[in-house]
Amino acid sequence: MKFVLSDTSKGTIGSYRKRIETSEVLIDSDSNWLITLSDVMTLLLIFFVMFFVATYHTADEIKREKPAYANESFPPQRLSPEMGVARDDVQKKMVSLIQDANMGNDVTIQAIEEGIIITMKEKITFMPGAVQILKGSEEILDGIANILQQNASYMIEINGHTDNIPISTPGYPSNWELSVARATSVLKYFINKHGINPSRFSIKGDAEQRPIVANDTPEHRAQNRRVEIRLKEAGNSL
């Protein structure tokens, strides 16, 4: 038996055929889009994996390099009980030295956690604008030197300070040069006269930048003109 399609049937079949072909094209297009998205997701995944690995290794390296005291409240500059006892002993000797020399108004001692600060006013150490050590200060400097020789574990930092009155001379164009030169004079006194190891010393010149009182009266400016001798146990910083 032979079937003959009507024109209507042929039209319907043709319509479905076009829809199928169109669907195939759309499917191919959709598939291409899915393939592109898949590539992007793969690249992102690779990126995040590499980022995680790099971050992990960096954190691990930091952990290995972290100093032993990183989790402590303070770095290892705190005085041990033995260091504290030694510091107190040095302080007592310094106080006794100052009292014996009757210089309590001109030389002061301050104990801090890292060591000791000895402050000498300008009037017993230098003439205004000069860097030659006065004879009157040699007794106290000799006594300090003896204590330093008996306590070789201490490093010594010498700081020169001035007031805020500008200075301009051929030798010292500003208070910076003057303050450094004064610290150097004290340094040379300890080394040349008493033979203290130079490697124990460092010097600074702070000019008028570290006043202890306001530079508003002659008396206050006189307090700011000073030399500080800072003693610190090796390994600590002031």
Secondary structure, DSSP 8 states (H G I E B T S, - for coil): ------HHHHHHHHHHHHHHHHHHHHHHHHHHHHHHHHHHHHHHHHHHHHHHHHHHHHHHHHHHHS-TTTTSSS-TTS--HHHHHHHHHHHHHHHHHHHHTT-TTTEEEEEETTEEEEEEEGGGT--TT--S--GGGHHHHHHHHHHHHH-TTEEEEEEEE--SS----SS-SSHHHHHHHHHHHHHHIIIIIH---GGGEEEEE-TTSS-SS-SSSHHHHHHHSEEEEEEEETT---
